Amino acid sequence: MLIDTYGRVATDLRVSLTDRCNLRCTYCMPEEGLQWLAKPDLLTDDEIVRLIRIAVTDLGIEEVRFTGGEPLLRPGLVGIVERVAALEPRPQMSLTTNGIGLERTATALRDAGLDRVNVSLDTLRPDVFQTLTRRKRHEDVLRGLEAARAAGLTPVKVNSVLMPGLNDDEAPDLLAWAVENDYELRFIEQMPLDAQHGWKREGMITAGDILASLRTRFTLTPEDEEARGSAPAERWLVDGGPQRVGVIASVTRPFCRACDRTRLTADGQVRTCLFATEETDLRAALRSDAGDEEIARIWKLAMWGKKAGSGLDDPSFLQPERPMSAIGG
């Protein structure tokens, strides 16, 4: 097992397939983009599948989430999903995407074995979308969401970040739209993972702000805390249910005590936390012909050293050098 000194066991693996993205969201990266990883630094498809196999068969991983950057930009994505689906035991598989390209790939991903998707969409207004992402792709995301639902990649979850002065008034509209279309909406507090290091706690839209806004139009009933388990989102029934809305409050209501995640970057580094400042290199072990047992040992040692929490509330908190696009969500 991937256990740490606080008794937490990692059963959820987040795998970043690329650091590249076809959007330029203001809370993630600058308009000109970033210095992308060179192709030789990226894990190959075979290396990714091997590490996932070790994680699933030797280390107790039960869920695999493919992330980016934008994972739909990975040419071998469908093949990777198909090979992971063939593992015994078979892990649950999901994908976090911006939805661009999902219209043409949803059916192939389902047929390969993908179980569901999370799609990022911060606004229902095309002009605000263009301001936030610096791209005119709003309609593409909506069509991608529809394709995912039609393909049965359900529950389709929609992730939204509210930014002051841009879309902070849209929470009730987003929830009404999600309920109407049978999507499960989850609001995520903006986190200090932008490449520009411009995040400031002051002025950010908090979970409290989001819930207050939603309650101007909806009745929210909190789910039983035990039902949440290790899930990052607190969830509420909307107007008595069955629809639900979630809030991931990484900054104001951290959930580190129940964390069950381990992370693998596109260049083969293990991260114990989104906000970790240290990484453990598995790529070097892979490429020096280390056996599965040795790779598992390195991974277990990395997770044993996982810190108690993200440290966001510590005055000495330092933002990781890698932005979210290079870590994986």
Summary of the structure (lengths in Angstrom):
residues: 329
radius of gyration: 19.0
end to end distance: 22.4
largest distance: 58.9
contacts: 1079
relative contact order: 0.16
helix: 33%
strand: 17%
